[in-house]
């Protein structure tokens, strides 16, 4: 019998709540996205995962307007109360604000909240750029607010490119009691030999911090396709650096739905993990996600 899966990275939404789905079409890191400029309700997500072995899931913030961060978590919590899905929530908080604690107070009122994502990725290519500058992890105000995550028992979903991983490593080592979940296996965007070598070296440095785990998700972000060979390579490299017990699966749906279906995506990951032991596969597909997101 195939191992059960916890999908540790997915979204659902009402189009009206997301400025990037209602405003002008702008170049995005994942390419043309007309097909998802619409509602993607939890019912469609559940239809997408049917028969795939997914038994639980984690919602990760989908970039509502920053002032509506608590409304986003409230919407997801209501959905969980009504449907049972998702089983954990990663919300948004502005860690560059004057004091993040009032925002965290509002977020933690929702019982399925487990962590925060503030996207830190910056790239020389403006199409890949999200953060206002590359070195936010070293910003004193960011760090003052970041310290509050530990007080609230929240994890941090870390999203950076390889050149930013040195700063991310400093952040992780300075806050050893906070769990960092690296998004999309470090967002390998340069597939040249040199780019892969830079990514591998940066990932090795980040993996040396024991409180960092790596999410095996979003691996079609830059190629805009479901490429089983590429998935297998990144799974192998990431598991070698972090160890299989510090890796976890995420579908990144509905973004990946732009170029694949859920069954095909899961098949690619299962094939990539076929050479690992049963315990290692269980960790990568479900148990690490259950642990780091504290899923009941």
FENZIRA-V506603 format. One record per residue. D_FIRST is the distance of its C-alpha to the first C-alpha in Angstrom with 2 decimals. Layout:
BEGIN
<<D_FIRST> <D_FIRST>>
END
This chain:
BEGIN
<<0.00> <3.81> <6.48> <8.94> <12.16> <15.75> <18.11> <21.03> <23.56> <24.43> <27.55> <28.92> <32.60> <35.73> <37.69> <40.94> <39.87> <39.24> <42.41> <40.67> <39.44> <42.81> <45.34> <46.38> <43.83> <43.75> <42.02> <38.67> <36.50> <33.78> <36.32> <37.37> <35.78> <37.55> <34.33> <33.38> <36.90> <35.98> <34.21> <30.47> <29.63> <26.60> <26.01> <25.64> <23.27> <21.04> <21.32> <20.48> <17.18> <16.10> <12.70> <12.04> <9.97> <13.31> <14.10> <17.45> <20.05> <23.32> <26.37> <28.70> <32.34> <33.36> <37.04> <38.92> <42.60> <43.00> <45.23> <42.49> <39.86> <39.92> <39.80> <36.57> <34.88> <36.45> <35.09> <31.51> <31.94> <33.29> <30.31> <27.99> <30.24> <30.10> <26.46> <24.49> <23.68> <23.97> <23.35> <25.67> <28.64> <30.37> <33.92> <36.98> <40.09> <43.02> <43.38> <46.68> <48.31> <51.20> <49.07> <45.39> <45.34> <46.48> <43.67> <41.12> <42.69> <41.98> <38.37> <37.34> <38.53> <35.22> <32.67> <29.59> <31.50> <30.11> <31.88> <34.20> <34.14> <37.47> <36.99> <39.13> <38.50> <41.73> <42.31> <45.43> <44.17> <45.08> <42.22> <39.75> <41.86> <41.04> <42.77> <46.55> <46.81> <44.74> <45.52> <44.68> <42.74> <46.16> <48.08> <49.78> <49.34> <45.64> <45.28> <47.31> <45.04> <41.90> <42.94> <42.53> <38.75> <38.58> <40.90> <38.64> <35.41> <34.04> <31.94> <33.07> <31.16> <33.07> <33.67> <35.91> <36.56> <36.96> <40.76> <40.28> <37.89> <40.83> <41.96> <38.49> <38.27> <41.62> <40.45> <37.31> <39.37> <42.05> <39.65> <37.29> <36.23> <34.81> <31.27> <31.32> <28.35> <29.27> <28.60> <27.16> <27.11> <30.89> <31.55> <32.25> <34.77> <36.86> <34.92> <37.86> <37.82> <40.07> <37.98> <34.81> <36.86> <38.29> <34.91> <33.49> <36.56> <36.51> <32.83> <33.57> <36.39> <34.40> <31.52> <34.21> <34.39> <31.75> <31.59> <30.25> <26.60> <25.63> <23.78> <21.98> <23.22> <25.92> <25.71> <27.26> <30.17> <32.77> <31.64> <30.83> <27.93> <24.24> <24.70> <21.54> <23.85> <25.54> <22.38> <21.22> <24.72> <24.98> <21.61> <22.75> <26.24> <25.39> <22.92> <25.66> <28.23> <26.57> <23.88> <20.17> <20.57> <23.16> <21.29> <19.53> <18.30> <20.49> <20.68> <24.47> <24.38> <26.62> <28.42> <25.81> <25.95> <29.32> <27.77> <24.12> <21.60> <18.66> <15.99> <17.88> <18.30> <14.69> <14.01> <16.93> <15.78> <12.29> <14.35> <16.91> <14.71> <13.07> <15.81> <15.40> <14.13> <11.04> <13.76> <15.36> <12.52> <11.96> <15.75> <16.18> <13.72> <14.63> <16.47> <19.56> <20.08> <19.88> <22.43> <24.87> <24.99> <25.03> <22.56> <22.52>>
END
